[in-house]
Amino acid sequence: MTSNTPTIPSLYDRWTRLSDDQDAVKADLAELFKEGKEHGFNPKAMRAAFSIKRDDRVARVVDDRAEVDLYLEALGVAPARVEENPTDRRQQDQVSSP
């Protein structure tokens, strides 16, 4: 092993610090969504809107799409239009086909 090769104890120490940091971040996020809920916001819709804003991707299906769209508009992001159930669309296409 060379002098800059990590050792098991040094990797363990890094892992411990990262795990502690991860636990702190999880606690902070839980507090953030609790605060939002206390002010009348839907945490599930907030998570979906925040994910779309951060990653610019389609959020997981949520019960109340209107709330997600409202939160996206507040973040300055045009709501993404996603089909609720892609299977329904395929079935409609099959029925429409001659």
MODELLER restraints for C-alpha pairs under 7 A, 6 or more apart:
rsr = mdl.restraints
at = mdl.atoms
rsr.add(forms.Gaussian(group=physical.xy_distance, feature=features.Distance(at['CA:33:A'], at['CA:43:A']), mean=5.59, stdev=0.5))
rsr.add(forms.Gaussian(group=physical.xy_distance, feature=features.Distance(at['CA:36:A'], at['CA:43:A']), mean=6.75, stdev=0.5))
rsr.add(forms.Gaussian(group=physical.xy_distance, feature=features.Distance(at['CA:37:A'], at['CA:43:A']), mean=6.05, stdev=0.5))
rsr.add(forms.Gaussian(group=physical.xy_distance, feature=features.Distance(at['CA:45:A'], at['CA:62:A']), mean=6.85, stdev=0.5))
rsr.add(forms.Gaussian(group=physical.xy_distance, feature=features.Distance(at['CA:45:A'], at['CA:67:A']), mean=6.15, stdev=0.5))
rsr.add(forms.Gaussian(group=physical.xy_distance, feature=features.Distance(at['CA:45:A'], at['CA:68:A']), mean=4.94, stdev=0.5))
rsr.add(forms.Gaussian(group=physical.xy_distance, feature=features.Distance(at['CA:46:A'], at['CA:68:A']), mean=6.77, stdev=0.5))
rsr.add(forms.Gaussian(group=physical.xy_distance, feature=features.Distance(at['CA:46:A'], at['CA:71:A']), mean=6.77, stdev=0.5))
rsr.add(forms.Gaussian(group=physical.xy_distance, feature=features.Distance(at['CA:48:A'], at['CA:59:A']), mean=5.14, stdev=0.5))
rsr.add(forms.Gaussian(group=physical.xy_distance, feature=features.Distance(at['CA:48:A'], at['CA:60:A']), mean=6.65, stdev=0.5))
rsr.add(forms.Gaussian(group=physical.xy_distance, feature=features.Distance(at['CA:48:A'], at['CA:68:A']), mean=6.63, stdev=0.5))
rsr.add(forms.Gaussian(group=physical.xy_distance, feature=features.Distance(at['CA:49:A'], at['CA:68:A']), mean=5.49, stdev=0.5))
rsr.add(forms.Gaussian(group=physical.xy_distance, feature=features.Distance(at['CA:49:A'], at['CA:71:A']), mean=6.04, stdev=0.5))
rsr.add(forms.Gaussian(group=physical.xy_distance, feature=features.Distance(at['CA:49:A'], at['CA:72:A']), mean=5.47, stdev=0.5))
rsr.add(forms.Gaussian(group=physical.xy_distance, feature=features.Distance(at['CA:51:A'], at['CA:59:A']), mean=6.50, stdev=0.5))
rsr.add(forms.Gaussian(group=physical.xy_distance, feature=features.Distance(at['CA:52:A'], at['CA:58:A']), mean=5.93, stdev=0.5))
rsr.add(forms.Gaussian(group=physical.xy_distance, feature=features.Distance(at['CA:52:A'], at['CA:59:A']), mean=5.84, stdev=0.5))
rsr.add(forms.Gaussian(group=physical.xy_distance, feature=features.Distance(at['CA:53:A'], at['CA:77:A']), mean=6.74, stdev=0.5))
rsr.add(forms.Gaussian(group=physical.xy_distance, feature=features.Distance(at['CA:58:A'], at['CA:80:A']), mean=6.80, stdev=0.5))
rsr.add(forms.Gaussian(group=physical.xy_distance, feature=features.Distance(at['CA:69:A'], at['CA:79:A']), mean=5.19, stdev=0.5))
rsr.add(forms.Gaussian(group=physical.xy_distance, feature=features.Distance(at['CA:72:A'], at['CA:78:A']), mean=6.56, stdev=0.5))
rsr.add(forms.Gaussian(group=physical.xy_distance, feature=features.Distance(at['CA:72:A'], at['CA:79:A']), mean=5.95, stdev=0.5))
rsr.add(forms.Gaussian(group=physical.xy_distance, feature=features.Distance(at['CA:73:A'], at['CA:79:A']), mean=6.85, stdev=0.5))
